Amino acid sequence: MPDIHVPNLDGHGGGKSIFKLVLEVALISVGVFLGLLGEQWRERAHQRELAEQALRRFKTEITTNRATIGSLRGYHADRLKELKQYFAAKTDDERRKVSIRMTMGISPAYVEQSAWDLALATQSLSYVDSEIGVLLSRIYNTQQAITSESQAFVQAMFVRPPGEGVTPYMAAAQAYLGDMEFFEPALMKSYDEILPKIDKALGDRR
């Protein structure tokens, strides 16, 4: 009668049992899974670090820009009021009676945007809270509008300096300051809105 060979399933002999094979696969899978979790944790930690650094730079820069805009708002508002009175006058004699104290010219506000440029270059803005990101975009777009208009006004003065005619200069100054009357309060409001949100976001990371 021929011999009948039964497979060895109990782990004895040269081969591995099914249990040991399953255990090895499970251990390898757990190791890979833990490795992926560790990598994801490191990546998230790096993203949090980039976001925190960006927020601290934004806080410093926005605080500085707020001080710059705040220091000029009163001067711009007063000069605009005087210019409106000047152009509201119906005769040259009435205009001569209007005192326009352009002691600092139009005194454009020069604001910083290096924190914004760096955040875009490093892509750290994508790790910042979306609500803060929208406010930042609004702020820096408004600042850019102010900068562009200030540069345009200064360039125009080189093309046609005030000495060639006081009235065209005054008209251009009134238009510029009229825009600042809109931009500057809106910008101050946005500054006051975003700074507490940045502080809260930084506090959440401590």
C-alpha positions, 0 to 999 in steps of 0.5 A: 500500500503506498505511503500517504504524506500529510502536509505539516501544519503544526510548525514542526519541520523545516517550513513555517506555519501559517500562523507565523507567516500571518504574524510576520505579515501583520508585523510588517504591515503595522511597521509600515503603518506606523512609519507612515503615521510618523511621516505624516506627523512630522509633515504636519509639525513642519506645516504648523511651524511654517504657519506659525513663522508666517503668522509672526511675520504678518503680525510684526509687519501689519502692526508696523503698517498700521502705525504708518497708516494711522500716523497719516490719516489725520494729515490726509483728511485735513488736507482733503478738507482744505482742498474741497474748500478750495475748489468749492470757492466760486472766485479767485479771491475766495480761493486765496482765502483758503489755507492749504497747509501742504507742509508735507506734500501729499505724504504717501504711506509706504507700507511693507509687504515682505511677509506676504511675498515670503509667505507666497514664495514658501507656500506657507500661506496655504497652511494658515487658517483660511479665514485669516488667509482671506483677510490677509489677501484683502489687506495686501491687495488694498495696500498694493492699491495705495502703493500703486496710486502713490507711485502714479501720483509721484511719477505724474509730478515729475512729468508736470511739476507743481510749478507749471500750474497750481490748480492741476496739482491741487486737483490731482492731490484732491483726487489722490486724497479722496481715494485715501479717504476710502482706502485708509479707514478700510485698511485700519478696520481690516488691521484691527480685525485680523490682529486678534485673529492672528494672536488667537491662532498663535495662542492655539499653537502654544 
